């Protein structure tokens, strides 16, 4: 193969690494932002919201609860709104519905983006290895094409071989650390939402009993 082919393959690998790095960073920011949008900043803030609707829940004043939740996109208010809107299903079915909707609407979307970050973490070193192989093939092709080869002629292919590997690892390592932070944040959000939904359901059960 002509030497220019290896040059183009090296350039394509650099471009692919750049795209993968940007996409991985974008998915990380997306998940991090989404977790912030769906969860309250603290347990105290979540408790303050639940305090504001608990008396209406226990009294069976579900219309007021629905109005209080309207426009709030955090997970607990959204799930509370779904619960009171589907109260005709009964307590047991509402409890099951909320668990299903939380898993599908909140965690499902986050898991999709997390899986893309995981794919980037696996792909970046492989692209780096591809660049290494391409660079070494180009170097050997240069050696085979001429009887006398200057170090400068080999340096370009060897640089591709080394740089692409380094870049691939430089992409994967920070993303691994970012994923650990993201998973911890998702876990904290799950625990906080779980506690909030449990408290909502207890007050909701009392309100349903009064309505009956």
C-alpha positions as CSV (number, residue, x, y, z in Angstrom):
1,X,0.0,0.0,0.0
2,X,1.3,3.5,-0.7
3,X,2.6,5.4,2.3
4,X,-0.1,8.1,1.9
5,X,-2.7,5.5,2.8
6,X,-1.1,5.0,6.2
7,X,-1.0,8.7,6.6
8,X,-4.7,9.0,6.0
9,X,-5.5,6.0,8.3
10,X,-3.6,7.8,11.0
11,X,-5.5,11.0,10.5
12,X,-8.8,9.1,10.5
13,X,-7.9,7.5,13.8
14,X,-7.1,10.9,15.3
15,X,-10.5,12.2,14.1
16,X,-12.3,9.1,15.5
17,X,-10.6,9.6,18.9
18,X,-11.6,13.2,18.9
19,X,-15.3,12.4,18.1
20,X,-15.3,9.6,20.7
21,X,-13.8,11.9,23.4
22,X,-16.4,14.6,22.7
23,X,-19.3,12.2,22.7
24,X,-18.2,10.6,26.0
25,X,-17.8,14.0,27.6
26,X,-21.3,15.0,26.3
27,X,-22.9,11.9,27.7
28,X,-21.3,12.4,31.1
29,X,-22.5,16.0,31.3
30,X,-26.0,14.9,30.1
31,X,-26.3,12.3,32.8
32,X,-24.9,14.5,35.6
33,X,-27.3,17.3,34.6
34,X,-30.2,14.9,34.4
35,X,-29.6,13.6,37.9
36,X,-29.5,17.2,39.2
37,X,-32.8,17.9,37.5
38,X,-34.6,14.8,38.8
39,X,-33.4,14.8,42.4
40,X,-33.7,17.4,45.2
41,X,-30.4,19.0,46.3
42,X,-30.8,17.6,49.8
43,X,-33.0,15.5,52.0
44,X,-34.1,18.6,53.8
45,X,-35.4,20.2,50.6
46,X,-37.2,17.0,49.7
47,X,-38.7,16.8,53.2
48,X,-39.9,20.4,52.9
49,X,-41.8,19.5,49.7
50,X,-43.3,16.4,51.3
51,X,-44.3,18.4,54.4
52,X,-46.2,20.8,52.1
53,X,-48.4,18.1,50.6
54,X,-48.6,15.5,53.5
55,X,-51.6,17.1,55.2
56,X,-53.6,17.2,52.0
57,X,-52.6,13.6,51.2
58,X,-53.6,12.3,54.6
59,X,-56.9,14.2,54.3
60,X,-57.6,12.7,50.9
61,X,-57.4,16.2,49.2
62,X,-55.8,14.7,46.1
63,X,-56.6,17.6,43.8
64,X,-54.6,20.0,46.0
65,X,-51.7,17.5,45.9
66,X,-51.8,17.3,42.2
67,X,-51.9,21.1,41.9
68,X,-48.8,21.4,44.2
69,X,-46.9,18.9,42.1
70,X,-47.8,20.5,38.8
71,X,-44.8,21.9,36.9
72,X,-42.2,20.3,39.2
73,X,-40.0,18.0,37.2
74,X,-38.2,16.4,40.0
75,X,-38.8,12.6,40.4
76,X,-40.7,12.7,43.7
77,X,-43.3,15.4,42.7
78,X,-43.7,13.7,39.3
79,X,-44.3,10.3,40.9
80,X,-46.6,11.8,43.5
81,X,-48.6,13.4,40.7
82,X,-48.8,10.1,38.8
83,X,-49.9,8.4,42.0
84,X,-52.8,10.7,42.8
85,X,-53.9,10.8,39.2
86,X,-54.2,7.0,39.2
87,X,-55.7,6.6,42.6
88,X,-58.6,4.7,41.2
89,X,-56.3,1.8,40.7
90,X,-55.9,1.3,44.4
91,X,-52.9,1.5,46.7
92,X,-51.2,-1.7,45.7
93,X,-51.4,-1.0,42.0
94,X,-50.3,2.6,42.5
95,X,-47.2,1.4,44.4
96,X,-46.3,-0.9,41.6
97,X,-46.9,1.7,39.0
98,X,-44.6,4.3,40.7
99,X,-41.8,1.8,40.9
100,X,-42.2,0.9,37.2
101,X,-42.4,4.6,36.1
102,X,-39.3,5.5,38.1
103,X,-37.4,2.7,36.6
104,X,-38.5,3.4,33.1
105,X,-38.8,7.2,32.9
106,X,-36.0,8.3,35.2
107,X,-33.4,5.5,35.6
108,X,-34.0,4.1,32.1
109,X,-32.9,7.3,30.3
110,X,-29.8,7.7,32.6
111,X,-28.8,4.1,32.0
112,X,-28.9,4.6,28.3
113,X,-26.5,7.5,28.5
114,X,-24.3,5.6,31.0
115,X,-24.1,2.7,28.6
116,X,-22.8,5.0,25.9
117,X,-20.1,6.3,28.2
118,X,-19.1,2.7,29.0
119,X,-18.9,2.0,25.3
120,X,-16.6,5.1,24.8
121,X,-14.4,3.8,27.7
122,X,-14.0,0.5,25.8
123,X,-13.7,2.0,22.4
124,X,-11.1,4.7,23.0
125,X,-8.2,2.3,23.9
126,X,-9.2,0.1,21.0
127,X,-9.0,3.0,18.6
128,X,-5.6,3.8,20.1
129,X,-4.5,0.3,19.5
130,X,-5.7,0.5,15.9
131,X,-3.6,3.6,15.5
132,X,-0.6,1.8,17.0
133,X,-1.0,-1.1,14.5
134,X,-1.5,1.3,11.6
135,X,1.6,3.4,12.6
136,X,3.8,0.3,12.9
137,X,2.6,-1.1,9.6
138,X,3.4,2.3,8.0
139,X,6.9,2.2,9.6
140,X,7.6,-1.3,8.3
141,X,6.2,-0.3,4.9
142,X,8.7,2.7,4.9
143,X,11.5,0.3,5.7
144,X,10.6,-2.1,3.0
145,X,10.2,0.6,0.3
146,X,13.7,2.0,0.5
147,X,17.2,0.6,1.0
148,X,18.2,3.6,3.2
149,X,15.7,5.2,5.5
150,X,16.3,8.2,7.6
151,X,15.1,8.4,11.2
152,X,12.8,11.3,10.2
153,X,10.9,9.1,7.7
154,X,10.1,6.6,10.4
155,X,9.4,9.1,13.1
156,X,6.0,10.1,11.7
157,X,4.7,6.6,11.7
158,X,6.1,5.8,15.1
159,X,4.6,9.0,16.5
160,X,1.2,7.9,15.2
161,X,1.7,4.5,16.9
162,X,2.5,6.0,20.2
163,X,0.3,9.1,20.3
164,X,-2.9,7.3,19.4
165,X,-2.4,4.8,22.2
166,X,-1.7,7.6,24.7
167,X,-4.7,9.6,23.5
168,X,-7.0,6.5,23.7
169,X,-5.9,5.9,27.3
170,X,-6.1,9.6,28.1
171,X,-9.8,9.5,27.0
172,X,-10.7,6.3,28.9
173,X,-9.0,7.0,32.2
174,X,-10.9,10.3,33.1
175,X,-14.1,8.8,31.9
176,X,-13.7,5.8,34.2
177,X,-13.3,8.3,37.1
178,X,-16.2,10.4,35.9
179,X,-18.4,7.3,35.7
180,X,-17.6,6.4,39.2
181,X,-18.7,9.9,40.4
182,X,-21.9,9.6,38.2
183,X,-22.8,6.2,39.5
184,X,-22.4,7.4,43.1
185,X,-24.6,10.4,42.3
186,X,-27.3,8.2,40.7
187,X,-27.2,5.9,43.7
188,X,-27.7,8.8,46.1
189,X,-30.6,10.1,44.0
190,X,-32.2,6.6,44.0
191,X,-32.0,6.4,47.8
192,X,-33.4,9.9,48.3
193,X,-36.2,9.3,45.8
194,X,-36.9,5.9,47.4
195,X,-37.3,7.5,50.8
196,X,-39.5,10.2,49.4
197,X,-41.8,7.8,47.6
198,X,-42.1,5.6,50.7
199,X,-43.2,8.6,52.7
200,X,-45.6,9.7,50.0
201,X,-47.1,6.2,49.8
202,X,-47.7,6.0,53.5
203,X,-49.6,9.3,53.5
204,X,-51.4,8.3,50.3
205,X,-52.6,5.1,51.9
206,X,-54.1,7.0,54.8
207,X,-55.8,9.4,52.4
208,X,-57.2,6.5,50.3
209,X,-58.6,4.9,53.5
210,X,-60.3,8.1,54.5
211,X,-61.8,8.5,51.0
212,X,-63.2,5.0,51.2
